[in-house]
Amino acid sequence: MTVTEPQETYDEGDQASDLNRAIGKQVKVLRERASLTQKELGDQLGYSEDLISSLERGRRTPRREFLDAADELLNASGLLKATIEDVEKAKTKARVRHTAWFRDYARLERQAVEINDYNCHDIPGLLQTERRIRALYEMRKPLLDEETIEQRVTSRLARQEILTQWPPPMITAVIEESVLRRPLGGREVHKEQLEHLLQLGGLRNVELQVMPMDRTEHAGMGGSFILLTPKGKPQLGYTEAQNSSRLVTDPEEVRILAAQYGSLRAQALTMQESFALIKKMLGEL
């Protein structure tokens, strides 16, 4: 099976670029010493020729598994494996890029002490698994190119670091039952996502509730929104649709969103009931 996106992409000006180029040159020298073409190396390792080419030019950051496998295949005597620690450090320091319309929110999210998220059509980004994130970007229309997909997956995963930082923000979420029943990405991706939600529910700073489909009243018919409280600053709201976003700072509008969110939590299942429903869904897969 050929892997089409095994690496993570950064701008040429990012801190990882020099390291990428140095490793790429090493791979090229070792490959040519072994009398292999880029396609032959890719075929033996399970990677595409294009990605081998991109890696040798320093345009992509190789993953640990690639460096391990290439070191063995090319008889590098640990030369490539020795770079793994430096690659991991460079990735964590690399600048995370967000789309322009999302950048202001992402900055405030990093400063948040409390995040309250109601999402009527998807699972909140902070709670998504890597495979679900990737599936969501791969199904976008118009189609996104591979580098853009990889960059956006990396950016969203980087946002999730606030879940386990100290002190962590308090995070609550109300998720529609219909969202949890829609197997986006396929059965295995969906199953993994439901299991991930149960694991997140075990964190002291995360509270998840499901809005069941049988409710006859619903306070969130106006659409998805987030209430965000940055440290030392007033609470604000955030809404987005079709790749455009709006930060809500007017105190009266924020008050209305907060009242709606309070009603949503009251109308939703309790946390215990929500987890019981998710476990039931898992049992049906």
C-alpha positions in Angstrom: 0.0 0.0 0.0 1.4 3.4 -1.0 1.3 6.1 1.6 0.4 9.5 0.1 0.9 11.8 3.1 3.3 10.4 5.7 4.9 13.7 6.6 4.1 17.2 7.8 4.5 20.4 5.8 5.9 23.8 6.9 6.8 27.1 5.2 10.3 27.4 3.8 11.0 30.1 6.4 10.1 27.9 9.3 12.7 26.7 11.8 12.5 23.1 10.6 13.5 24.0 7.0 17.3 23.8 7.4 17.0 20.5 9.2 14.6 19.2 6.5 17.1 20.0 3.8 20.0 18.5 5.6 18.2 15.2 6.1 16.9 15.3 2.5 20.5 15.5 1.3 21.5 12.6 3.4 18.6 10.5 2.1 19.6 11.3 -1.5 23.2 10.4 -1.0 22.3 7.1 0.7 19.7 6.3 -2.0 22.2 6.9 -4.8 24.8 4.9 -3.0 22.3 2.0 -3.0 21.7 2.6 -6.7 18.0 3.2 -6.2 15.7 5.6 -8.0 13.3 7.7 -6.0 10.5 5.5 -7.2 12.3 2.3 -6.3 13.0 3.6 -2.8 9.4 4.7 -2.4 8.1 1.3 -3.6 10.3 -0.6 -1.1 9.3 1.6 1.8 5.6 2.1 0.8 5.9 5.8 0.0 5.1 7.6 -3.2 7.8 8.9 -5.6 6.6 12.4 -5.2 7.0 12.3 -1.5 10.5 10.9 -1.7 11.3 13.8 -4.1 9.8 16.4 -1.7 11.6 14.9 1.2 15.0 15.0 -0.6 14.4 18.6 -1.5 13.7 19.5 2.2 10.2 20.5 1.6 8.7 18.0 4.1 9.6 16.9 7.6 10.0 13.1 7.7 8.2 11.1 10.3 9.9 8.8 12.8 8.7 5.6 11.0 10.2 6.8 7.7 13.6 7.5 9.2 13.6 4.1 11.0 12.7 2.2 7.8 15.0 4.2 5.5 17.9 3.8 7.8 17.5 0.0 7.8 16.9 -0.3 4.0 19.8 2.0 3.0 22.3 0.5 5.5 22.8 4.0 7.0 24.2 2.5 10.3 22.0 4.8 12.5 22.7 8.0 10.6 19.1 8.7 9.8 17.8 7.3 13.2 20.1 9.7 15.0 18.1 12.7 13.5 14.8 11.5 15.0 15.1 13.5 18.3 16.1 16.7 16.5 13.2 16.3 14.0 10.7 15.8 16.9 12.0 18.9 18.6 11.9 21.0 15.4 8.3 19.9 14.8 7.2 21.0 18.2 8.8 24.4 17.7 7.7 24.9 14.2 5.3 27.8 13.6 1.7 26.6 13.3 -0.2 28.3 10.5 -3.9 29.1 10.6 -6.1 30.4 7.8 -6.4 34.2 8.0 -10.1 34.2 8.9 -9.4 31.9 11.9 -6.1 33.4 13.2 -7.7 35.9 15.7 -9.7 33.2 17.3 -6.8 30.7 17.5 -4.7 33.4 19.3 -7.4 33.9 21.9 -8.0 30.2 22.3 -4.4 29.7 23.4 -5.1 32.2 26.2 -8.4 30.8 27.3 -9.3 29.8 30.8 -12.8 28.5 29.7 -14.2 27.3 26.4 -17.8 26.4 25.9 -18.6 24.9 22.5 -22.0 24.1 20.9 -21.6 22.5 17.5 -24.7 21.4 15.5 -23.0 19.7 12.6 -19.6 18.4 13.8 -17.5 17.4 16.8 -15.6 20.4 18.1 -12.1 20.6 16.6 -10.4 20.4 20.0 -12.0 16.9 20.5 -11.3 15.4 17.1 -8.9 12.5 16.4 -6.2 12.9 13.8 -7.8 10.5 11.4 -11.2 12.3 11.6 -9.5 15.7 11.1 -7.7 14.3 8.0 -10.9 12.8 6.7 -12.8 16.1 7.1 -10.2 18.0 5.1 -9.9 15.3 2.4 -13.7 15.5 1.7 -13.7 19.3 1.4 -15.0 20.8 -1.8 -13.4 22.3 -3.8 -10.6 19.8 -3.2 -7.6 20.8 -1.1 -4.1 19.8 -2.2 -2.1 17.3 -0.1 0.3 19.9 1.4 -2.7 22.1 2.5 -4.4 19.1 4.1 -1.2 18.1 6.0 -0.7 21.7 7.2 -4.2 22.1 8.4 -4.2 18.7 10.2 -1.0 19.8 11.9 -2.5 23.1 12.9 -5.6 21.6 14.4 -3.6 19.0 16.4 -1.4 21.7 17.7 -4.4 23.5 19.1 -5.3 20.4 21.1 -2.2 20.8 23.3 -4.3 23.1 25.5 -6.2 20.1 26.7 -3.3 18.8 28.7 -1.3 22.0 29.4 -1.1 23.3 33.0 -3.2 24.9 34.1 -5.7 23.6 31.6 -8.8 25.6 30.4 -12.2 24.4 31.5 -13.8 23.0 28.4 -17.5 22.1 28.0 -19.2 20.9 24.8 -22.7 20.1 23.7 -22.7 17.8 20.7 -25.7 16.8 18.7 -26.7 13.1 18.7 -27.1 13.2 15.0 -23.4 14.2 14.7 -22.3 11.2 16.7 -24.3 8.9 14.5 -22.8 10.1 11.3 -19.8 7.9 10.4 -17.7 10.5 8.7 -14.4 9.0 7.5 -15.8 5.4 7.6 -16.6 2.9 10.4 -13.1 2.6 11.9 -12.5 6.4 12.0 -15.9 6.9 13.5 -15.4 4.2 16.1 -12.0 5.6 17.1 -13.6 9.1 17.4 -16.4 7.8 19.8 -13.8 6.0 21.9 -11.7 9.2 22.0 -14.7 11.2 23.3 -15.0 8.7 26.2 -11.3 9.1 27.0 -11.6 12.9 27.0 -14.5 12.7 29.3 -12.2 11.2 31.9 -10.2 14.5 32.0 -11.1 16.7 35.0 -11.2 19.8 32.8 -13.5 18.4 30.1 -17.3 18.1 30.3 -19.2 16.6 27.4 -23.0 16.4 26.9 -25.1 15.0 24.0 -28.2 16.8 22.7 -30.6 13.9 21.9 -32.7 13.9 18.8 -36.0 13.4 20.6 -36.0 16.9 22.2 -39.1 19.0 21.3 -37.4 22.3 22.3 -33.9 23.3 21.3 -32.1 26.6 22.2 -29.4 26.2 19.5 -31.5 26.5 16.3 -29.6 29.6 15.4 -26.4 27.5 14.7 -23.1 26.7 16.2 -21.1 29.0 18.4 -18.3 29.1 21.0 -18.0 31.1 24.2 -14.4 31.9 25.1 -13.0 33.5 28.2 -9.3 34.6 27.7 -7.3 35.0 30.9 -7.9 38.4 32.4 -10.3 39.4 29.7 -14.1 39.5 29.3 -15.9 36.5 27.8 -16.5 36.7 24.0 -18.3 34.7 21.4 -17.2 33.2 18.1 -19.2 32.0 15.1 -18.1 30.7 11.7 -19.7 29.5 8.5 -18.4 28.8 5.0 -14.8 29.8 5.8 -15.7 33.1 7.3 -15.8 34.0 11.0 -16.9 36.6 13.5 -15.7 37.4 17.0 -18.6 38.6 19.1 -17.4 41.2 21.6 -20.6 43.3 22.2 -21.5 42.5 25.9 -25.3 42.2 25.1 -24.7 39.7 22.2 -22.3 37.7 24.4 -24.9 37.7 27.2 -27.5 36.3 24.8 -25.1 33.5 23.6 -24.3 32.7 27.2 -28.0 32.4 28.0 -28.5 30.1 25.0 -25.6 27.9 26.1 -27.1 27.6 29.5 -30.4 26.4 28.1 -28.6 24.0 25.8 -26.8 22.3 28.7 -30.1 22.1 30.6 -31.8 20.5 27.6 -29.0 18.1 26.8 -28.4 14.7 28.5 -26.3 14.8 31.6 -22.7 13.7 31.4 -23.4 10.3 32.7 -26.4 9.8 30.3 -24.2 11.2 27.4 -21.4 8.6 28.0 -24.0 5.8 28.3 -25.4 6.8 24.9 -21.9 7.0 23.3 -21.1 3.5 24.7 -24.4 2.2 23.3 -23.4 3.7 19.9 -20.1 1.9 20.1 -21.8 -1.4 20.8 -23.9 -1.0 17.7 -20.9 -0.6 15.4 
